[in-house]
Amino acid sequence: MYFKYEALECPKCTRHSLVQRDENVYACINCDFKKDFARPLIQPAKNSRSSVVELVAMLAGALVLLVLL
């Protein structure tokens, strides 16, 4: 019986040396790359009020530009 095995390529050193350390954690045995895939890729906004203020400021700026043109 023959098993074909391909190691995952490390995005940092580009060698095929990624190993699974925990359920969702992969690490490279060649360099110091480590990634926890259980964590979300995009961190949620800590303060949603500040994003509302930024949106209102952008809309106000766009309105001012339209009035000036």
C-alpha positions in Angstrom: 0.0 0.0 0.0 1.4 3.4 -1.0 0.4 6.7 0.6 1.2 10.0 -1.2 2.0 12.7 1.3 2.5 16.4 0.5 3.5 18.8 3.2 2.0 22.2 3.3 4.1 25.1 2.1 5.1 27.7 4.6 4.0 31.2 3.5 7.0 32.8 5.1 10.0 30.6 4.1 8.2 28.8 1.2 9.5 25.4 2.2 7.1 22.5 2.6 7.5 22.2 6.4 4.2 23.2 8.0 3.0 20.8 10.7 -0.2 20.8 12.7 0.6 21.5 16.4 -2.9 21.7 17.8 -6.4 21.3 16.4 -6.3 24.7 14.7 -2.6 25.7 15.0 -0.1 25.2 12.3 3.6 26.0 12.6 6.7 25.8 10.4 9.5 23.6 11.6 11.9 25.5 9.4 11.2 29.1 10.5 9.2 30.9 13.2 5.9 31.0 11.3 2.8 30.1 13.4 -0.9 30.6 12.6 -4.0 29.9 14.7 -6.8 29.3 12.3 -9.4 29.3 15.1 -9.1 33.1 15.4 -11.1 35.2 12.9 -9.1 36.8 10.1 -10.9 40.1 10.5 -11.1 41.4 14.0 -14.5 43.0 14.9 -14.5 46.7 15.6 -14.0 47.4 19.3 -16.1 50.6 19.3 -19.0 50.6 16.8 -19.8 54.2 17.8 -16.6 55.5 16.4 -17.4 53.8 13.0 -20.8 55.5 13.0 -19.1 58.9 13.6 -16.6 58.2 10.8 -19.4 57.3 8.4 -21.3 60.5 9.3 -18.1 62.6 8.8 -17.5 61.0 5.4 -21.1 61.7 4.3 -20.9 65.3 5.5 -17.6 65.8 3.6 -19.2 64.3 0.4 -22.2 66.6 0.8 -19.9 69.7 1.2 -18.0 68.7 -1.9 -21.2 68.4 -3.9 -22.5 71.8 -2.7 -19.2 73.4 -3.7 -19.2 72.0 -7.2 
